[in-house]
């Protein structure tokens, strides 16, 4: 079944996106830069589900013809972030509950294995130092109310844990699954106290890994990974138009 999108097309979101567009580096493929910029705006919810987005308008914002924009849109459709409906236009896709749950399942499976490995093998000094610096930066961001910076540091914390295993392919796999959850995480971060809750979770995970306590590390990681799903019903209620209602109707 094709997934529909919310019918809301907030012009303010596209205007805000346009004000943040920077010039292209003409030494690199324009379509890749456009795709990356639009993708970042979608995942951060700057361009929300249901946002109408046209090749002509994006081309105007970046100062390019529609050819590289068309290629960028094709990539974003391939990634499930855009959908084009004949005679209606191209829209940012809604959030899929099935995809969110699948990504969370895979993320948890990867990260529980990671923390068990680190508890067994231990952390090298440089990885320990990088994680502790990340925790300090998280504290500063949370205290300053900087959601965008905290989101990046959240990603970095989990990536640093995986990098400490030395398995580069695992980091890439985790990044793909976390990307599916990014829009949900952006909504979650906007809730009161979310950054401090996440920071405390990270601290608990790191403490357990540093101590080599696999049971505590796995328990803390699982509780942390499932936090977003625990708030899902409330987020659906608050942002109902952002979700696929045919998928969520039985779960609310």
Secondary structure, DSSP 8 states (H G I E B T S, - for coil): ------S---HHHHHHHHHH-----TTS-HHHHHHHHHHHHHHTTSS-TT-B--HHHHHHHHT--HHHHHHHHHHHHHTTSEEEETTTEEEE--B-HHHHHHHHHHHHHHHHHHHHHHHHH---HHHHHHHHHHHHHHHHHHHHT-HHHHHHHHHHHHHHHHHTTT-HHHHHHHHHHHHHHHHHHHHHHTSTTHHHHHHHHHHHHHHHHHHT-HHHHHHHHHHHHTHHHHTHHHHHHHTGGGB-HHHHTTT-
